[in-house]
Amino acid sequence: MSMDMTFLGTGSAYPSPHRGASALVLRTDGESWLFDCGEGTQTQLMKSQLRAGRITKVFISHLHGDHLFGLPGLLCTVSLNTNADPQQTLNCVDIYGPRGLRHFLRVTLGLTGSQLLFPYAVHELEPTPDQSPEDGQLSLEMTAECGPLHSQEQPGRTISLDVSSDCYHLFEDEKFMVKAFRLFHRIPSFGFCIREHDRPGKLKTHLLKALGVKPGPLYGRLKAGESITLESGRVVLPSEVLGEAIPGRKVCIFGDCSSVLGEGPLRLCNGADVLVHEATLGNEHREKAVGHGHSTPEMAAAVARACCARRLVLYHFSQRYKPSSLQKEGDEDNVSELKKQAEEALRDNGVEVTVAEDFLTLPIPLVRPR
């Protein structure tokens, strides 16, 4: 199963001609999951090779506008495209995010008289008291439930912190387990861990041939973990004929933060194939970054090092940092300098550092056992 990640917006605060507001898409086998949806995300989607109608799940890290303002418009645009193509049908779109997201969509879609041609459900994560400063907690008091469900809204879950694991269990299906974890920002913010289930190892066909087992349904049963019984009465166990399991991929996407809360995030993200972390300002502006609830490349590198990540991807840059293609020699605010700062902090750790730019697509390959 192929897997890749496309960055639609890598800037902070607002969309600019150089960088869109925060949004990225994780794509697997024709299904797309959207992480954050800043203003202008639908335009960025149209410029990309991705299809908005393939989005089945949306994850919102926090309720600041540069991560959220594009969501109502995107839902409406997907609905219009569905109307234009009678053969395109969408199942319920599941939306995950902090408490208050449900109310935001009800009010926005309701006041604008927006009708969708597909159902949606909002699953809210309950923040904890230590997740943001007092002003952030006060803003939460304004997000209580208000009014009935939108006409296309289905009841969603309210998800509380699992104290035993220090994370939020969002869902698990036959391919993935997805959890969320707490971050410290000016308002409650979350990160997301997408863990692919391990795959069975390669069949040792030479052993099966020696036992007289021909390719066909019996191979499939063994691959699925079932034992088979031969005509001779010999029972063949999957463990006898399967090679080492292929580890599933792990992708961790951090929302805006100046630190993680508890041990859950580092434990959950340990061994991540890709860790996406904000680096709003350079190391020389650390005090300002932390004061606004953000991180520097050195701080992002510290998280990647603590998680033993294979690859660190920096994004959510201040709009002062222009993309590499627009930089001129001698520019003071150089995005490549942010990469150097992270690499310096990760020296001798073997972590690859990537600076995300709008429309960058990163393939996420399987790491097969030797």
KEMI-406903 format. One record per residue (C-alpha): residue in one letter; x, y, z. Coordinates in pm, 1 decimal, padded with zeros to 6 digits, always signed. Layout:
N
<r type="A" x="X" y="Y" z="Z"/>
...
//
This chain:
370
<r type="M" x="+00000.0" y="+00000.0" z="+00000.0"/>
<r type="S" x="+00146.2" y="+00332.9" z="-00106.4"/>
<r type="M" x="+00153.0" y="+00624.2" z="+00136.7"/>
<r type="D" x="+00255.2" y="+00983.9" z="+00086.5"/>
<r type="M" x="+00211.6" y="+01326.4" z="+00240.6"/>
<r type="T" x="+00145.3" y="+01652.0" z="+00051.6"/>
<r type="F" x="+00185.1" y="+01993.1" z="+00215.8"/>
<r type="L" x="-00078.8" y="+02237.2" z="+00092.3"/>
<r type="G" x="+00019.7" y="+02521.9" z="+00324.2"/>
<r type="T" x="+00335.1" y="+02570.1" z="+00530.3"/>
<r type="G" x="+00295.6" y="+02925.5" z="+00662.2"/>
<r type="S" x="+00176.5" y="+03056.9" z="+00995.9"/>
<r type="A" x="-00080.1" y="+03323.5" z="+01085.6"/>
<r type="Y" x="-00230.6" y="+03384.6" z="+00738.4"/>
<r type="P" x="-00200.7" y="+03277.2" z="+00374.0"/>
<r type="S" x="+00036.8" y="+03479.8" z="+00160.3"/>
<r type="P" x="+00142.1" y="+03475.1" z="-00207.1"/>
<r type="H" x="+00442.6" y="+03271.1" z="-00094.0"/>
<r type="R" x="+00293.2" y="+03027.6" z="+00158.1"/>
<r type="G" x="-00054.6" y="+02895.9" z="+00220.1"/>
<r type="A" x="-00195.3" y="+02858.9" z="+00570.7"/>
<r type="S" x="-00152.7" y="+02528.0" z="+00749.0"/>
<r type="A" x="-00285.4" y="+02220.8" z="+00569.8"/>
<r type="L" x="-00144.0" y="+01884.5" z="+00468.8"/>
<r type="V" x="-00290.3" y="+01566.5" z="+00322.4"/>
<r type="L" x="-00190.7" y="+01210.6" z="+00408.1"/>
<r type="R" x="-00287.8" y="+00980.7" z="+00121.4"/>
<r type="T" x="-00314.2" y="+00602.0" z="+00119.0"/>
<r type="D" x="-00467.9" y="+00386.1" z="-00155.1"/>
<r type="G" x="-00699.3" y="+00653.4" z="-00294.1"/>
<r type="E" x="-00819.1" y="+00777.0" z="+00045.7"/>
<r type="S" x="-00707.0" y="+01118.5" z="+00172.6"/>
<r type="W" x="-00695.1" y="+01253.1" z="+00526.2"/>
<r type="L" x="-00665.0" y="+01629.2" z="+00576.0"/>
<r type="F" x="-00472.4" y="+01770.7" z="+00873.5"/>
<r type="D" x="-00568.8" y="+02131.4" z="+00946.8"/>
<r type="C" x="-00751.1" y="+02351.6" z="+00700.6"/>
<r type="G" x="-00638.5" y="+02713.1" z="+00702.2"/>
<r type="E" x="-00794.6" y="+02983.0" z="+00488.0"/>
<r type="G" x="-00740.2" y="+02913.3" z="+00118.5"/>
<r type="T" x="-00692.3" y="+02537.0" z="+00152.9"/>
<r type="Q" x="-00951.2" y="+02461.5" z="-00115.1"/>
<r type="T" x="-00760.5" y="+02683.1" z="-00361.2"/>
<r type="Q" x="-00437.8" y="+02501.8" z="-00274.4"/>
<r type="L" x="-00613.3" y="+02171.1" z="-00334.4"/>
<r type="M" x="-00720.1" y="+02284.0" z="-00679.2"/>
<r type="K" x="-00358.8" y="+02373.2" z="-00763.3"/>
<r type="S" x="-00239.0" y="+02031.0" z="-00652.0"/>
<r type="Q" x="-00282.9" y="+01683.3" z="-00798.2"/>
<r type="L" x="-00512.0" y="+01588.5" z="-00508.5"/>
<r type="R" x="-00888.7" y="+01558.0" z="-00525.5"/>
<r type="A" x="-01097.8" y="+01719.8" z="-00253.9"/>
<r type="G" x="-01369.7" y="+01458.2" z="-00302.2"/>
<r type="R" x="-01130.8" y="+01189.5" z="-00177.5"/>
<r type="I" x="-01108.4" y="+01345.5" z="+00168.1"/>
<r type="T" x="-01282.3" y="+01113.1" z="+00412.6"/>
<r type="K" x="-01137.8" y="+01238.8" z="+00742.7"/>
<r type="V" x="-01030.6" y="+01579.6" z="+00872.4"/>
<r type="F" x="-00812.8" y="+01642.1" z="+01178.0"/>
<r type="I" x="-00797.1" y="+01992.7" z="+01328.6"/>
<r type="S" x="-00511.4" y="+02047.7" z="+01572.8"/>
<r type="H" x="-00654.1" y="+02360.2" z="+01739.6"/>
<r type="L" x="-00906.6" y="+02635.9" z="+01682.6"/>
<r type="H" x="-00685.0" y="+02923.8" z="+01568.8"/>
<r type="G" x="-00806.1" y="+03062.8" z="+01238.0"/>
<r type="D" x="-00495.1" y="+02979.4" z="+01035.8"/>
<r type="H" x="-00574.5" y="+02611.2" z="+01098.5"/>
<r type="L" x="-00952.7" y="+02625.0" z="+01073.6"/>
<r type="F" x="-01101.1" y="+02906.7" z="+00862.4"/>
<r type="G" x="-01087.3" y="+02706.0" z="+00540.3"/>
<r type="L" x="-01296.1" y="+02413.6" z="+00665.8"/>
<r type="P" x="-01654.7" y="+02540.7" z="+00608.6"/>
<r type="G" x="-01572.4" y="+02655.3" z="+00256.1"/>
<r type="L" x="-01395.3" y="+02331.8" z="+00172.7"/>
<r type="L" x="-01693.8" y="+02123.4" z="+00283.9"/>
<r type="C" x="-01925.4" y="+02334.7" z="+00069.0"/>
<r type="T" x="-01698.2" y="+02310.0" z="-00234.8"/>
<r type="V" x="-01676.5" y="+01932.0" z="-00204.0"/>
<r type="S" x="-02055.1" y="+01927.5" z="-00189.0"/>
<r type="L" x="-02083.2" y="+02138.7" z="-00505.0"/>
<r type="N" x="-01847.1" y="+01904.2" z="-00688.5"/>
<r type="T" x="-02054.2" y="+01610.2" z="-00573.5"/>
<r type="N" x="-02364.1" y="+01779.0" z="-00714.7"/>
<r type="A" x="-02190.7" y="+01833.9" z="-01048.8"/>
<r type="D" x="-02092.1" y="+01467.1" z="-01069.4"/>
<r type="P" x="-02397.5" y="+01248.1" z="-00996.5"/>
<r type="Q" x="-02181.6" y="+00935.0" z="-00986.2"/>
<r type="Q" x="-01959.5" y="+01072.3" z="-00710.1"/>
<r type="T" x="-02091.8" y="+00980.9" z="-00368.7"/>
<r type="L" x="-01939.9" y="+01052.1" z="-00030.4"/>
<r type="N" x="-01985.6" y="+00862.3" z="+00290.4"/>
<r type="C" x="-01991.3" y="+01043.6" z="+00621.8"/>
<r type="V" x="-01687.8" y="+01270.3" z="+00661.7"/>
<r type="D" x="-01543.7" y="+01229.2" z="+01011.7"/>
<r type="I" x="-01391.4" y="+01544.0" z="+01160.6"/>
<r type="Y" x="-01173.0" y="+01531.8" z="+01472.1"/>
<r type="G" x="-01066.6" y="+01833.7" z="+01674.3"/>
<r type="P" x="-01085.0" y="+02020.6" z="+02007.0"/>
<r type="R" x="-01398.7" y="+02104.0" z="+02195.6"/>
<r type="G" x="-01572.9" y="+02394.1" z="+02019.9"/>
<r type="L" x="-01526.2" y="+02262.3" z="+01665.3"/>
<r type="R" x="-01876.8" y="+02119.2" z="+01658.4"/>
<r type="H" x="-02026.2" y="+02454.4" z="+01757.8"/>
<r type="F" x="-01809.7" y="+02642.8" z="+01506.1"/>
<r type="L" x="-01935.8" y="+02436.2" z="+01212.5"/>
<r type="R" x="-02299.6" y="+02447.4" z="+01326.2"/>
<r type="V" x="-02295.7" y="+02825.6" z="+01352.3"/>
<r type="T" x="-02096.9" y="+02885.2" z="+01032.7"/>
<r type="L" x="-02293.6" y="+02645.5" z="+00813.6"/>
<r type="G" x="-02621.2" y="+02748.4" z="+00975.4"/>
<r type="L" x="-02581.2" y="+03126.5" z="+00943.4"/>
<r type="T" x="-02476.2" y="+03093.7" z="+00579.2"/>
<r type="G" x="-02761.2" y="+02857.7" z="+00493.7"/>
<r type="S" x="-02509.7" y="+02601.0" z="+00367.5"/>
<r type="Q" x="-02651.1" y="+02261.6" z="+00278.1"/>
<r type="L" x="-02417.6" y="+01969.6" z="+00217.3"/>
<r type="L" x="-02490.1" y="+01667.5" z="+00000.6"/>
<r type="F" x="-02317.2" y="+01431.1" z="+00239.5"/>
<r type="P" x="-02328.6" y="+01376.3" z="+00616.1"/>
<r type="Y" x="-02052.7" y="+01474.8" z="+00854.1"/>
<r type="A" x="-01978.1" y="+01403.3" z="+01219.5"/>
<r type="V" x="-01756.2" y="+01600.6" z="+01456.1"/>
<r type="H" x="-01566.9" y="+01407.3" z="+01723.2"/>
<r type="E" x="-01439.9" y="+01644.3" z="+01991.9"/>
<r type="L" x="-01134.4" y="+01598.7" z="+02211.1"/>
<r type="E" x="-01177.9" y="+01718.6" z="+02568.6"/>
<r type="P" x="-00877.3" y="+01929.5" z="+02673.2"/>
<r type="T" x="-00721.4" y="+01915.4" z="+03016.2"/>
<r type="P" x="-00685.1" y="+02218.3" z="+03247.9"/>
<r type="D" x="-00305.8" y="+02233.3" z="+03207.2"/>
<r type="Q" x="-00318.2" y="+02253.8" z="+02828.0"/>
<r type="S" x="-00320.3" y="+02629.6" z="+02781.9"/>
<r type="P" x="-00287.6" y="+02957.6" z="+02974.0"/>
<r type="E" x="-00584.1" y="+03106.5" z="+03154.4"/>
<r type="D" x="-00698.9" y="+03308.7" z="+02852.8"/>
<r type="G" x="-00715.4" y="+02986.1" z="+02654.8"/>
<r type="Q" x="-00931.0" y="+02829.2" z="+02922.3"/>
<r type="L" x="-01161.5" y="+03130.3" z="+02921.5"/>
<r type="S" x="-01212.3" y="+03097.3" z="+02547.5"/>
<r type="L" x="-01315.9" y="+02736.3" z="+02600.7"/>
<r type="E" x="-01603.7" y="+02849.7" z="+02820.7"/>
<r type="M" x="-01757.2" y="+03007.4" z="+02509.6"/>
<r type="T" x="-01761.9" y="+02678.0" z="+02316.2"/>
<r type="A" x="-02044.9" y="+02504.5" z="+02501.3"/>
<r type="E" x="-02301.8" y="+02318.2" z="+02293.5"/>
<r type="C" x="-02548.2" y="+02556.4" z="+02131.7"/>
<r type="G" x="-02847.6" y="+02473.7" z="+01915.4"/>
<r type="P" x="-02951.8" y="+02155.8" z="+01736.2"/>
<r type="L" x="-02744.6" y="+01951.1" z="+01495.4"/>
<r type="H" x="-02696.9" y="+02087.3" z="+01145.8"/>
<r type="S" x="-02925.5" y="+01915.6" z="+00896.2"/>
<r type="Q" x="-02635.6" y="+01711.2" z="+00753.8"/>
<r type="E" x="-02464.2" y="+01655.7" z="+01088.7"/>
<r type="Q" x="-02458.6" y="+01315.8" z="+01253.9"/>
<r type="P" x="-02391.4" y="+01276.3" z="+01626.1"/>
<r type="G" x="-02020.6" y="+01258.5" z="+01701.7"/>
<r type="R" x="-01823.5" y="+01126.1" z="+01994.2"/>
<r type="T" x="-01676.5" y="+01325.9" z="+02280.6"/>
<r type="I" x="-01333.0" y="+01179.2" z="+02348.5"/>
<r type="S" x="-01162.3" y="+01217.2" z="+02685.6"/>
<r type="L" x="-00800.0" y="+01161.4" z="+02772.8"/>
<r type="D" x="-00713.5" y="+00800.1" z="+02851.9"/>
<r type="V" x="-00515.6" y="+00857.2" z="+03169.3"/>
<r type="S" x="-00350.2" y="+00515.5" z="+03157.5"/>
<r type="S" x="-00190.0" y="+00581.5" z="+02816.9"/>
<r type="D" x="-00188.0" y="+00964.2" z="+02836.2"/>
<r type="C" x="-00343.6" y="+00990.6" z="+02488.3"/>
<r type="Y" x="-00679.4" y="+00999.9" z="+02306.8"/>
<r type="H" x="-00795.2" y="+00692.0" z="+02114.7"/>
<r type="L" x="-00963.6" y="+00827.3" z="+01800.2"/>
<r type="F" x="-01027.9" y="+00510.0" z="+01600.1"/>
<r type="E" x="-00886.5" y="+00182.4" z="+01475.8"/>
<r type="D" x="-00970.5" y="-00006.6" z="+01158.3"/>
<r type="E" x="-00818.3" y="-00296.2" z="+00966.8"/>
<r type="K" x="-00530.2" y="-00078.4" z="+00844.0"/>
<r type="F" x="-00460.0" y="+00194.0" z="+01099.5"/>
<r type="M" x="-00475.9" y="+00298.8" z="+01461.2"/>
<r type="V" x="-00500.7" y="+00675.9" z="+01513.9"/>
<r type="K" x="-00444.3" y="+00849.8" z="+01845.7"/>
<r type="A" x="-00406.6" y="+01210.9" z="+01957.6"/>
<r type="F" x="-00191.0" y="+01367.2" z="+02226.4"/>
<r type="R" x="-00177.7" y="+01693.9" z="+02418.1"/>
<r type="L" x="+00039.5" y="+01993.4" z="+02335.9"/>
<r type="F" x="+00094.8" y="+02325.2" z="+02511.9"/>
<r type="H" x="-00005.8" y="+02633.2" z="+02312.5"/>
<r type="R" x="-00201.9" y="+02952.0" z="+02378.2"/>
<r type="I" x="-00522.4" y="+02750.7" z="+02339.3"/>
<r type="P" x="-00567.6" y="+02372.2" z="+02361.2"/>
<r type="S" x="-00372.4" y="+02207.7" z="+02081.2"/>
<r type="F" x="-00324.3" y="+01844.5" z="+01980.0"/>
<r type="G" x="-00095.9" y="+01626.7" z="+01775.4"/>
<r type="F" x="-00191.1" y="+01309.6" z="+01589.8"/>
<r type="C" x="-00017.8" y="+00972.4" z="+01558.5"/>
<r type="I" x="-00113.0" y="+00751.2" z="+01264.4"/>
<r type="R" x="+00013.2" y="+00394.7" z="+01312.8"/>
<r type="E" x="-00021.3" y="+00140.3" z="+01034.4"/>
<r type="H" x="-00071.5" y="-00217.1" z="+01148.3"/>
<r type="D" x="+00217.4" y="-00456.8" z="+01090.1"/>
<r type="R" x="+00197.2" y="-00673.5" z="+00780.1"/>
<r type="P" x="+00257.1" y="-01046.9" z="+00774.4"/>
<r type="G" x="+00598.0" y="-01147.2" z="+00647.3"/>
<r type="K" x="+00671.0" y="-01301.0" z="+00310.4"/>
<r type="L" x="+00565.6" y="-01663.0" z="+00262.2"/>
<r type="K" x="+00849.2" y="-01913.6" z="+00253.0"/>
<r type="T" x="+00727.3" y="-02071.8" z="-00067.5"/>
<r type="H" x="+01013.0" y="-02321.1" z="-00084.4"/>
<r type="L" x="+00891.2" y="-02478.4" z="+00239.4"/>
<r type="L" x="+00533.7" y="-02487.2" z="+00116.2"/>
<r type="K" x="+00636.6" y="-02652.6" z="-00208.9"/>
<r type="A" x="+00830.1" y="-02913.4" z="-00011.1"/>
<r type="L" x="+00510.5" y="-02985.5" z="+00181.5"/>
<r type="G" x="+00313.2" y="-03014.7" z="-00140.6"/>
<r type="V" x="+00110.7" y="-02695.8" z="-00088.5"/>
<r type="K" x="+00032.1" y="-02534.0" z="-00422.1"/>
<r type="P" x="-00022.3" y="-02156.5" z="-00472.3"/>
<r type="G" x="-00386.6" y="-02064.2" z="-00421.9"/>
<r type="P" x="-00639.2" y="-02014.4" z="-00141.3"/>
<r type="L" x="-00424.5" y="-02198.2" z="+00114.3"/>
<r type="Y" x="-00148.9" y="-01938.7" z="+00068.0"/>
<r type="G" x="-00401.5" y="-01664.0" z="+00140.6"/>
<r type="R" x="-00520.6" y="-01835.2" z="+00457.9"/>
<r type="L" x="-00167.0" y="-01868.6" z="+00587.1"/>
<r type="K" x="-00100.4" y="-01501.9" z="+00502.9"/>
<r type="A" x="-00411.5" y="-01409.9" z="+00701.7"/>
<r type="G" x="-00273.9" y="-01594.1" z="+01005.6"/>
<r type="E" x="-00478.6" y="-01912.1" z="+00977.1"/>
<r type="S" x="-00344.4" y="-02263.7" z="+01020.5"/>
<r type="I" x="-00415.3" y="-02518.2" z="+00744.9"/>
<r type="T" x="-00445.4" y="-02895.9" z="+00753.8"/>
<r type="L" x="-00300.5" y="-03100.2" z="+00467.9"/>
<r type="E" x="-00452.6" y="-03419.7" z="+00331.8"/>
<r type="S" x="-00188.3" y="-03611.6" z="+00522.6"/>
<r type="G" x="-00322.9" y="-03465.0" z="+00845.0"/>
<r type="R" x="-00019.6" y="-03239.9" z="+00889.3"/>
<r type="V" x="-00108.9" y="-02903.9" z="+01042.5"/>
<r type="V" x="+00089.0" y="-02611.2" z="+00902.5"/>
<r type="L" x="+00113.4" y="-02308.7" z="+01131.5"/>
<r type="P" x="+00160.9" y="-01957.4" z="+00989.3"/>
<r type="S" x="+00467.7" y="-01911.5" z="+01210.5"/>
<r type="E" x="+00636.2" y="-02200.3" z="+01028.4"/>
<r type="V" x="+00609.0" y="-02054.0" z="+00680.4"/>
<r type="L" x="+00594.9" y="-01676.4" z="+00728.8"/>
<r type="G" x="+00903.5" y="-01456.6" z="+00739.5"/>
<r type="E" x="+00955.2" y="-01170.1" z="+00981.8"/>
<r type="A" x="+00657.3" y="-00932.1" z="+00999.3"/>
<r type="I" x="+00688.8" y="-00602.5" z="+00810.3"/>
<r type="P" x="+00652.2" y="-00313.7" z="+01058.3"/>
<r type="G" x="+00374.1" y="-00069.5" z="+00981.5"/>
<r type="R" x="+00460.6" y="+00293.4" z="+00918.2"/>
<r type="K" x="+00416.3" y="+00560.1" z="+01184.5"/>
<r type="V" x="+00345.9" y="+00924.6" z="+01100.2"/>
<r type="C" x="+00320.0" y="+01189.1" z="+01373.8"/>
<r type="I" x="+00188.0" y="+01539.0" z="+01306.0"/>
<r type="F" x="+00225.3" y="+01802.9" z="+01577.2"/>
<r type="G" x="-00000.7" y="+02105.8" z="+01594.1"/>
<r type="D" x="+00119.1" y="+02444.7" z="+01718.9"/>
<r type="C" x="+00308.4" y="+02408.6" z="+02045.5"/>
<r type="S" x="+00596.2" y="+02525.0" z="+02261.0"/>
<r type="S" x="+00612.1" y="+02191.3" z="+02446.5"/>
<r type="V" x="+00444.4" y="+01853.9" z="+02485.7"/>
<r type="L" x="+00238.7" y="+01761.4" z="+02790.2"/>
<r type="G" x="+00301.6" y="+01442.1" z="+02981.7"/>
<r type="E" x="+00489.9" y="+01134.3" z="+02865.1"/>
<r type="G" x="+00219.5" y="+01022.8" z="+02622.3"/>
<r type="P" x="+00340.2" y="+01213.3" z="+02312.5"/>
<r type="L" x="+00701.6" y="+01094.7" z="+02330.5"/>
<r type="R" x="+00601.4" y="+00737.3" z="+02405.8"/>
<r type="L" x="+00335.0" y="+00731.6" z="+02135.4"/>
<r type="C" x="+00563.2" y="+00884.3" z="+01869.7"/>
<r type="N" x="+00867.0" y="+00671.7" z="+01950.5"/>
<r type="G" x="+01025.4" y="+00538.0" z="+01632.6"/>
<r type="A" x="+00817.6" y="+00759.0" z="+01400.2"/>
<r type="D" x="+00904.9" y="+00721.3" z="+01032.5"/>
<r type="V" x="+00803.4" y="+01084.9" z="+00979.2"/>
<r type="L" x="+00758.2" y="+01347.7" z="+01249.8"/>
<r type="V" x="+00607.6" y="+01678.9" z="+01132.1"/>
<r type="H" x="+00675.4" y="+01964.4" z="+01372.6"/>
<r type="E" x="+00631.6" y="+02339.4" z="+01356.3"/>
<r type="A" x="+00932.1" y="+02573.5" z="+01351.9"/>
<r type="T" x="+00769.7" y="+02914.9" z="+01341.0"/>
<r type="L" x="+01082.0" y="+03117.6" z="+01418.4"/>
<r type="G" x="+01458.7" y="+03064.6" z="+01415.8"/>
<r type="N" x="+01659.6" y="+02977.9" z="+01727.0"/>
<r type="E" x="+01761.8" y="+03342.4" z="+01769.7"/>
<r type="H" x="+01393.4" y="+03427.2" z="+01831.2"/>
<r type="R" x="+01332.2" y="+03149.9" z="+02085.6"/>
<r type="E" x="+01195.8" y="+03378.4" z="+02358.4"/>
<r type="K" x="+00943.7" y="+03533.8" z="+02120.2"/>
<r type="A" x="+00844.8" y="+03194.0" z="+01981.4"/>
<r type="V" x="+00782.3" y="+03043.6" z="+02325.6"/>
<r type="G" x="+00597.2" y="+03355.7" z="+02435.3"/>
<r type="H" x="+00348.0" y="+03297.0" z="+02155.5"/>
<r type="G" x="+00327.0" y="+02922.1" z="+02215.5"/>
<r type="H" x="+00550.4" y="+02821.2" z="+01923.9"/>
<r type="S" x="+00876.1" y="+02636.4" z="+01858.8"/>
<r type="T" x="+01212.7" y="+02687.8" z="+01695.2"/>
<r type="P" x="+01406.0" y="+02434.7" z="+01482.4"/>
<r type="E" x="+01618.7" y="+02343.2" z="+01784.6"/>
<r type="M" x="+01304.7" y="+02272.9" z="+01990.5"/>
<r type="A" x="+01155.3" y="+02063.2" z="+01710.1"/>
<r type="A" x="+01482.9" y="+01871.6" z="+01683.1"/>
<r type="A" x="+01473.2" y="+01797.7" z="+02056.7"/>
<r type="V" x="+01131.7" y="+01635.0" z="+02013.5"/>
<r type="A" x="+01250.6" y="+01431.7" z="+01713.9"/>
<r type="R" x="+01557.0" y="+01317.9" z="+01908.5"/>
<r type="A" x="+01347.9" y="+01220.1" z="+02212.2"/>
<r type="C" x="+01113.5" y="+01021.7" z="+01986.0"/>
<r type="C" x="+01399.4" y="+00852.0" z="+01793.7"/>
<r type="A" x="+01228.4" y="+00965.4" z="+01472.0"/>
<r type="R" x="+01376.1" y="+00870.1" z="+01135.4"/>
<r type="R" x="+01278.9" y="+01193.2" z="+00963.5"/>
<r type="L" x="+01190.5" y="+01540.6" z="+01091.9"/>
<r type="V" x="+00984.6" y="+01768.0" z="+00866.8"/>
<r type="L" x="+00971.1" y="+02135.6" z="+00963.3"/>
<r type="Y" x="+00671.5" y="+02350.0" z="+00867.7"/>
<r type="H" x="+00447.5" y="+02636.8" z="+00990.6"/>
<r type="F" x="+00706.4" y="+02906.3" z="+00923.4"/>
<r type="S" x="+00658.0" y="+03274.2" z="+00991.8"/>
<r type="Q" x="+00570.3" y="+03450.0" z="+00666.9"/>
<r type="R" x="+00902.6" y="+03634.2" z="+00695.8"/>
<r type="Y" x="+01070.3" y="+03313.1" z="+00573.1"/>
<r type="K" x="+01030.9" y="+03294.1" z="+00196.7"/>
<r type="P" x="+01046.1" y="+02962.1" z="+00009.5"/>
<r type="S" x="+01389.7" y="+02857.8" z="-00114.5"/>
<r type="S" x="+01294.0" y="+02934.5" z="-00474.1"/>
<r type="L" x="+01233.8" y="+03301.9" z="-00385.5"/>
<r type="Q" x="+01534.2" y="+03360.6" z="-00164.6"/>
<r type="K" x="+01813.7" y="+03589.1" z="-00271.6"/>
<r type="E" x="+02172.2" y="+03577.8" z="-00163.1"/>
<r type="G" x="+02217.0" y="+03766.4" z="+00159.9"/>
<r type="D" x="+01851.9" y="+03739.7" z="+00270.0"/>
<r type="E" x="+01847.3" y="+03765.2" z="+00648.7"/>
<r type="D" x="+01541.0" y="+03545.2" z="+00698.9"/>
<r type="N" x="+01653.4" y="+03235.7" z="+00514.9"/>
<r type="V" x="+01447.2" y="+02919.2" z="+00543.1"/>
<r type="S" x="+01755.2" y="+02709.4" z="+00471.3"/>
<r type="E" x="+01902.8" y="+02851.4" z="+00791.3"/>
<r type="L" x="+01615.6" y="+02691.0" z="+00983.4"/>
<r type="K" x="+01712.0" y="+02354.8" z="+00836.6"/>
<r type="K" x="+02076.0" y="+02407.3" z="+00937.7"/>
<r type="Q" x="+01968.7" y="+02488.7" z="+01293.1"/>
<r type="A" x="+01770.7" y="+02164.9" z="+01319.9"/>
<r type="E" x="+02049.9" y="+01960.6" z="+01161.3"/>
<r type="E" x="+02302.6" y="+02108.1" z="+01401.7"/>
<r type="A" x="+02085.2" y="+02006.6" z="+01696.7"/>
<r type="L" x="+02050.0" y="+01655.3" z="+01552.4"/>
<r type="R" x="+02414.6" y="+01606.4" z="+01461.8"/>
<r type="D" x="+02521.2" y="+01241.7" z="+01512.0"/>
<r type="N" x="+02158.7" y="+01132.3" z="+01563.3"/>
<r type="G" x="+02100.7" y="+01011.3" z="+01207.5"/>
<r type="V" x="+01770.6" y="+01199.9" z="+01173.6"/>
<r type="E" x="+01699.6" y="+01334.2" z="+00825.0"/>
<r type="V" x="+01569.1" y="+01694.3" z="+00823.7"/>
<r type="T" x="+01333.6" y="+01823.1" z="+00555.7"/>
<r type="V" x="+01199.4" y="+02176.6" z="+00515.7"/>
<r type="A" x="+00841.8" y="+02160.2" z="+00385.6"/>
<r type="E" x="+00730.5" y="+02388.6" z="+00104.6"/>
<r type="D" x="+00382.0" y="+02424.4" z="-00041.0"/>
<r type="F" x="+00295.9" y="+02131.2" z="-00271.6"/>
<r type="L" x="+00590.0" y="+01922.1" z="-00154.4"/>
<r type="T" x="+00494.0" y="+01553.5" z="-00167.2"/>
<r type="L" x="+00690.6" y="+01310.6" z="+00047.8"/>
<r type="P" x="+00657.8" y="+00937.2" z="-00015.2"/>
<r type="I" x="+00659.0" y="+00730.0" z="+00304.1"/>
<r type="P" x="+00804.6" y="+00390.3" z="+00215.5"/>
<r type="L" x="+00780.6" y="+00070.4" z="+00413.7"/>
<r type="V" x="+01092.9" y="-00017.9" z="+00606.6"/>
<r type="R" x="+01131.9" y="-00389.8" z="+00540.1"/>
<r type="P" x="+01320.3" y="-00616.9" z="+00781.9"/>
<r type="R" x="+01658.8" y="-00736.7" z="+00665.1"/>
//
